[in-house]
Amino acid sequence: MGWAGWGRKSRGHFPGGHCRLLSSPQSRLALWTLFALEPARCKFSLILLALAVLPWYARAEQRGRILADAHSLCYAFNVSASGPSWCEVRGKINGTTFLKYTCSSHKAKPINPLGVMLNATEVWNQLVEHWKDLVEELRKALLDNRQNIYEAFDSLSLQGHMMCQQKFTGQPRAFWEFGFNGQMCLRFDSKNRSWTELHPGCRSLKETLESDRYVTNLLVVISHGDCVKLLNQSRVLDTKAAPTVAPAVLTVSHNISSGSSHRFLS
């Protein structure tokens, strides 16, 4: 089953459902009751069934942990050619806002407890400096191409977003998209360092950004270097804040008088 398959519910089962069933106190009690009350011939069948499905439960639980460890980082930003507050950047990790940067203050404000915790890390200062340099370069590119851009979109306010996702293992997947008035016109692939024109009105802007090695390096550093550091740091903070949960244990009791054994989860 592919990654998309986990998002589709099917009748009678769902990802990790059996693991949740066995981990609930009511289900463990029901299972123990079956072992205690059923005749001996049924007990043996139930024991074989439990031993047969336990490896499947373990694999499903592992797949659930891998999905949970697929963290994502997203930035949404606006850069204008003029104005007192000509840029704004907002960052989210797994849908939770953690940062807001404005060019009027030239400072990054931590948002929510996640932002406060990340604000105390070294990577916070690095990403702020990188974003400060990037919005400056994007503003220069807007001014250099303002005539072509305004004729095509009747706007000089660049909108964009960056998405970075890192699975349990492997390199992050990241891309940037830029546009005006809600219409995307440029896409940058961080892995290949390649630009794609989505609208002819951004052709001159694409040529300007594509020829600027410093801008390319900033886009790659923010979406790969800073992204990995932030997501790894957020995992560490999540691990420290998460409560410790004792795993389910399969215990065996032996009835000396009858010579039978009972297995149940605790």
Summary of the structure (lengths in Angstrom):
residues: 266
radius of gyration: 26.8
end to end distance: 30.6
largest distance: 93.5
contacts: 739
relative contact order: 0.12
helix: 50%
strand: 27%
